[in-house]
Amino acid sequence: MNPFQILITFFILILLVIIYRSRLILIERFIFMCILLGGIYFVFSPQSAQKMADLLGIGRGVDLVFYLFIIFSLFYFASISAKMRQLDRILTKIVRADAVENPICGKELPSKK
């Protein structure tokens, strides 16, 4: 394993723990801003991507940028997934509370016209 593989594996695990454990949106925004600034940096200084790729044992700078994009996509997907689960829990609580307050057992359901 080269240093990049170890570093990326560790970084992905840390991001997943942050997303699934933390409920602070500030941390997520900070991570998004860091990723955004890193992307902007590589756009304006592509030779630095090559230098960083050489340090990490990756063949080309483009590969490094592509790997970072994959990590960003995984982070974004996990973040959206966690938010959807949270919204599902909230919606379930609302529906349960409404069902307790307005029972319709034994009654005809209102017809839609």
C-alpha positions, -999 to 999 in steps of 0.1 A, spaced: 0 0 0 13 34 -8 8 64 15 -21 78 -5 -41 46 -1 -36 47 37 -44 84 39 -75 82 18 -89 52 36 -83 70 69 -99 102 55 -130 84 43 -135 66 76 -132 99 95 -157 116 72 -182 88 76 -179 89 114 -184 127 113 -214 124 92 -231 96 110 -222 108 145 -223 145 143 -255 165 140 -237 197 136 -243 213 102 -214 236 108 -189 208 106 -204 196 73 -202 232 59 -166 235 70 -157 202 52 -176 214 21 -157 247 21 -124 230 25 -131 207 -4 -143 236 -25 -112 257 -18 -90 227 -26 -107 223 -59 -103 260 -67 -66 257 -58 -61 228 -81 -79 246 -110 -56 277 -107 -25 257 -99 -26 223 -117 12 218 -114 7 216 -76 -16 187 -81 12 169 -100 37 177 -72 12 165 -45 5 133 -66 42 126 -68 46 130 -30 17 106 -24 28 80 -49 1 86 -75 10 86 -112 -6 119 -124 -21 150 -108 -53 143 -128 -56 110 -110 -53 127 -76 -80 152 -85 -102 124 -97 -97 105 -64 -105 136 -45 -137 141 -65 -147 105 -57 -142 112 -20 -162 144 -22 -190 125 -40 -190 99 -12 -191 126 14 -219 144 -3 -239 111 -8 -234 102 29 -244 136 40 -276 136 20 -284 101 31 -280 111 68 -303 141 62 -329 119 45 -329 95 74 -333 124 98 -363 137 78 -378 102 77 -377 101 115 -393 135 118 -420 126 93 -427 94 112 -431 112 145 -455 137 129 -476 110 112 -478 90 145 -488 121 165 -515 129 139 -527 94 139 -531 94 177 -549 128 177 -572 119 148 -581 82 148 -603 70 120 -609 34 132 -644 22 124 -652 53 104 -654 57 67 -625 73 51 -634 106 35 -638 103 -2 -619 126 -25 -640 144 -50 
